[in-house]
């Protein structure tokens, strides 16, 4: 076995992190667990590309530009003070926040959730793996990403739901 136990990851990292920032619930927990499975297989903390590594970091494979944009254009808004404070609770003082994506799992989870929080439309149902996979592809992995809303990826979201 490689990677993390999906059930432990879901219940001990994802659910508490999302509850702490006030953006939890079954649908969000399933989506963020499935996203980590689809993005990194719960194995890689640095993006693996042919010939080396890419810019994406953490189990959710967030790129530094996306991380920094969330802070600059969303969490900087005065109306987000409470949410910003909850996310800062999860970050440590060192290293720089973007550098915490590989090792600070609650913080990385919160940042991935914020990427979805800014997306249009409601989250898909907690028990609909196909809809969660499509939502991931259109709002997180995007058209330029290597992922696909196909059978193998839907199966990952189903595993996240069942964990």
N, C-alpha and C positions, 0 to 999 in steps of 0.2 A: 504494500500500500504506500502511495506517495501523497503528499499534500496533507491537508487538515481534515479532520472528521467533520463532515458537513453538518451533522446535527449539533455538535458542540459549537462549531463556528456560528451557526444560525442563532442558537439559544444563549450562548455566552458572550458573543461579540456583537453581532448585528442587532439583535433585539434590544439589548441594553443601550447601545450607542444611539439608536434611533429614538428610543423612549426618552433618553436624556435630552435630546434636542427638540423633543415634542413632535417628531415627524415619523412616528412608528405605526404600528398596526400590522395585521397579518399580510396585507397586500404589499406594503413597503418592505417588510422583512423578507418575504418570498422574493420580491424583485431584486433586492440588494444581494441576497444570497445567490440567486441565479446569475446576477451580473458578475459577481466574483468568479463563479464557476466558468462562465462563458469567456471572461476576459483573461483569467490567469490559471484556471484549473485548480485554484486554491494551492498553487505550487510556486509560481514565479512572482517575485517582488520587483523585478526589473524586466521590462519588455525584452523579449527575445526576438531578434530578426536575423535573417541570413547575414552572416558575417559579423555578428556581434549583438549589441544591445541598442534599443531604441529609447525614445524620450519618456515613454509612459512608465509610471512607478506605482508600486503597491499592488495588492490583490485585485483592486478595481481598475488597474492600469490607467490611471489618470495622468494626463500630460501636464507638465508644469504650467503651460499657458492657460489651460482650463482652470487649474487650481487658482492661479493668480487672478484670473478674470472674475472668478466667483468672489474673491475678496475685494477686488477693485470696483466692480460694478453692481454687486448685489449686497454683500454683507456690510459694505461701507455706508449704505443708506441708513439714515437715522431711524427709520421705521423698523429696521432689522436689529435693533440694539439687543433685544432679548435673545433672539436666535444667535446673533454674533457672540454674545456672552456664553451661551450654552456650548457653542462650537469651541470657543477658546478654553472652556473648562476641560475639553478633551485633548487639547494641544499642550505639549510641554514647552518649557522655556528654551530648550536647546534640543536639536539643531533648528534651523529655520523651518517654518511650518511646511513648506513644500518638500523639504528633505525628510519629513516625518512620514510621508505617504508609504514607504516600504515597511516601516517597523511599528508605527503607531496605528494599530488596526481600528480602534474606535474612531480616531480622528479621520482616517482615510475613508471609513464607512460613512461618516457624517458628510464629508465633502462629496462623495459619490451621490449621496441622497440629495444634496443641494443641487447637483447637476440635474437630477430628475425633477426636483421641486420647481425649477425654473422652466421646465418643459410644458408645452400646452396640453390641456386635457387631463382628465383624472387618471389615476393609476388603474391598471387593469385589475380584475378580480383576483383575490388571493389564490384561488384554486384553478386559474386558467393559464396553463403553461404556455400555450400557443400565443395568447394575447400578451403575456408578459414578455415572451421572446420578441414579438413584433415591436412592443414598446421599447425594449432595450435597443433593438436594431435602429429604430427611427430616432430615438432621443438620446442614446448614449454612445453606441458604436458608430452610428451615422452611415450614410451612403458610402463614405470614403473608407470606413473601417473594414477589416478583413472578415468580420463575422457575417453570418447569414441567418435569417429567420427561417431555418430549415429544420428537418427532423433531428439531426444530432444536437443542435442548439436547443430545440424545444425540450428534448430529453434532459438537458442540464437544468432547465427551469423546473421540470417535473421533479427531478431529484431534490431541488431546493425546496419545493412545496412539501414534499413527503418527509423531509428531514425533521 
